[in-house]
Amino acid sequence: MGGHTPATAVLSKVRASADDLSIWPASTTRLTHGELAIGGVPLTEIAERFDTPAYVLDEGEVRARCRTYRDAFPEAAVLYAAKAFLSRAVVRWVREEGLGLDVCSAGELELAVTAGFPPERIVLHGNAKPPRDLEAALRLGVGRIVIDSPSEIARIAAAVGPGGRRQKVMVRVVPGVSAGGHDKIRTGTDDQKFGLSLTDGAAQHAIARVLGQPELELTGLHCHIGSQITDVKPYLVALRRMVGLMARVRDAHRVVLAELDMGGGHGIAYRPGEPVLDLTTLARRMRAELVEGCAAAGLTVPRLAVEPGRAIVGPAGVALYRVLTVKHTGEKVFVAVDGGMSDNPRPALYGVRYAPRLVGRASTAGSCTATVVGRHCEAGDILAADVELPGDIRPGDLLAVPVAGAYQLSMASGYNLVGRPAVIAVHEGSARTLVRRETLEDFRSRDIGG
Ligand code: LLP
């Protein structure tokens, strides 16, 4: 144990991981001179044609991931969580692949429906749904509304009104399971804002009230324990508790609920070698737990639903930046690029570590440890701390960050009026703009105060 690893072994390990494409889209290919192509399109060509920063989204990878879910969960409803990233093209891909949609605002809902998504396949979430959002949900005929607080019950019932079309609803339950990649994305316990507690009886109370509302039809229960979860166990514990609650609902109210939505949160790797939630195992073990739990409780097996966001679009996206400056400060090397925390707040918010890579140029230089920073006026604007890059990294180089498809652009901000990057779809050798770059004209047109 202990001892020193020979320097050559360290170097080859660093090289191997720098060259590891395991977390990149499956369509990624190596071309000559350090070039990479995704969906058949070289990244340098995208940078030249569409400018940087650009977010490249591999349509084939998104579709393949949707299909992997359909295959892994043949008996379940798979709803794509739109908050990870939504555009009209994504709405179409997800629809064509047979998934449903989870939305959490009137914005996401209207974008999806106006892009042709069937409203009955949409579930509306939100811990605090504004009247405007509820109005849109009822007007558009959303499939399910997930009740997240007691006051919503009367509000939704009143909005439906006597003789109105009965609205299908679910109740979001907090099952008391702690899981998730960071404190800010753990939602399975009572110390956070989402859902109704199983332990203090708030969930049971809300269920009883919903059942007493003729305007509402309770189709089932929902829970979402957290995000970036790489272990199957917390899902099984949560599922067992949810089945237990369903049995108590049957005993107390003589109502057998037909649906059980276990939310999303399925973890992915941001750097080579990081753990990933295995979907086949998850699906098999959840199914087994559900069937056994229901048999033991004498319940009819409800239809399961899952709501993956990150695991569908995350690995399908690559962020492409141009290096603007390289600064040597004491022991540190800062590589500054033309984007940053306004297009990717995740390192600053959750301490997530990414694996950027030089593309479009071969380098024979040894590697150096560098910190990739953005161009914003803030010292915390760090995209990737202490990563290995070629020692001759220089202004004009292109850096690509894989696994950039989820919760980056959907959380992008207007900080420093830098403007949000374009989203470019690649597929079978061609590239097209899905969302255009935000421009000075966009800022000026909203700023009407004069
Ligand atoms: N269903 C519900 C009710 C959710 O709240 C979420 C995520 C999902 C499904 C999808 O979870 P996913 O499969 O994508 O992990 N901004 C954070 C993640 C926040 C997740 C919020 N809810 C991040 O960048 O990691």
Residues whose N, C-alpha, C, O or C-beta is under 5 A from the ligand:
A	BS01	LLP	A81 A84 H125 I185 H224 G226 S227 Q228 G263 G264 G265 H266 E307 P308 G309 R310 A311 R346 Y407
